Each structure stands twice: as C-alpha cells, then as structure tokens.
Amino acid sequence: MTDSPSMRQCDCGASAGPLGVCVDYYHAILAEEQADPQMYRWHAPVVCAYLLQHPSRANEKYLDGQFRQLQLYVDKGLDALLRVAAHQVARNKHGVRSGYDMAPLEEYAPLPQGGSPGRFRATFCGLPVKGGSFVSDGHLAYGRHIEAIAEATVESWRSVQT
C-alpha cells in the first residue's frame, strides 16, 4: 500500500497537504516566485522559515543567521528585512570579503542549541494553494500566511531548552 499525501507526515511534524509535504510546497513556492516579483519579496523569510523548520536540509553554520533574520522580520516587518538584505548585497558589491555583517542582527537571540523543536503551529503544508497558485487570494494574504509561518518558527525555536 502506498502512502497518499494526506497520510504522510513531514519531518517538521506537519501532516502532508494537497501538494505533499513541506518540501513540495517549498519547491512550488520557489518556482512560482520566479515569475512574480511581488511574491518574490517574501523569498528571504520563506527560505529562513523552511530551513529552520527542516534543519536537516540546511547548512548548520547558517541557521543562527537565518534565525536572527526571521526574528527581525517578525519584529520589524518585511521592509526592514529587505533593507538588511540590500545592505548585504551592496556590501558584497564593494568587495568586502570579511563575511556577513551581523551588526543589524545583533539585538536578536542566537539560535538555541538544544536541537530542533520538531513541531510548529504553522507550516508550509498548511499554506492555501488555489489553481496552483499561492497568491490567488492576493499578495498581502500570501504575506500574512508567510508571516504566520515565520512567527510559529521563531516561537517554537524560542521554546527549545538550551
């Protein structure tokens, strides 16, 4: 007997949705945002939240920075996160090779070292998708869904005991 998508469970603890497990949603989001610059604005929080909810798919050395970026996004919003990202891009264009500038993220807590929380109240498997699109209800609605996933991710990681 093969597993139907609704019977499978993702490694983040979520039950699979109509598209499958979170990785299926993640790849569908990445593909759709390539053709939609407005949707692409949420690329950074999508990547950070996905990797923090699925740390086995991430490079461990970047998770702390991704956690801090997600905290910035939850705290100050998308525009603040995009400004920090633009600062990093501009810095890289000027030949600074000393690595990522963590100064804009210093006020945020480091990633807890107690291991992944494993469960999140909002996941990618729960994202609404209509007609094959994540933005069929509009970009602001999509942004609110991504924000809910980001908030749930930060909340669960903060609950990890170190």
LINNOR-V181776 format. One record per residue. NEAR is the number of other C-alpha atoms within 8 Angstrom. Layout:
near->{NEAR & NEAR}
//
This chain:
near->{2 & 3 & 7 & 6 & 11 & 10 & 8 & 11 & 9 & 10 & 7 & 9 & 9 & 12 & 11 & 15 & 10 & 7 & 9 & 13 & 16 & 12 & 7 & 9 & 12 & 11 & 8 & 8 & 9 & 9 & 8 & 9 & 12 & 8 & 6 & 8 & 8 & 7 & 11 & 9 & 9 & 10 & 10 & 7 & 13 & 11 & 8 & 13 & 13 & 11 & 12 & 12 & 12 & 10 & 11 & 6 & 6 & 10 & 8 & 7 & 5 & 8 & 14 & 10 & 10 & 11 & 13 & 13 & 12 & 13 & 10 & 13 & 13 & 10 & 6 & 9 & 9 & 9 & 7 & 10 & 12 & 9 & 8 & 9 & 8 & 8 & 8 & 10 & 8 & 8 & 9 & 9 & 7 & 6 & 6 & 8 & 5 & 4 & 5 & 5 & 6 & 7 & 5 & 7 & 10 & 7 & 5 & 8 & 6 & 8 & 9 & 10 & 7 & 7 & 6 & 8 & 9 & 8 & 8 & 13 & 6 & 9 & 12 & 11 & 14 & 7 & 8 & 5 & 9 & 7 & 5 & 5 & 8 & 11 & 10 & 9 & 7 & 7 & 10 & 6 & 9 & 12 & 9 & 8 & 9 & 11 & 10 & 9 & 13 & 14 & 9 & 12 & 13 & 11 & 8 & 11 & 11 & 7 & 7 & 12 & 6 & 5}
//
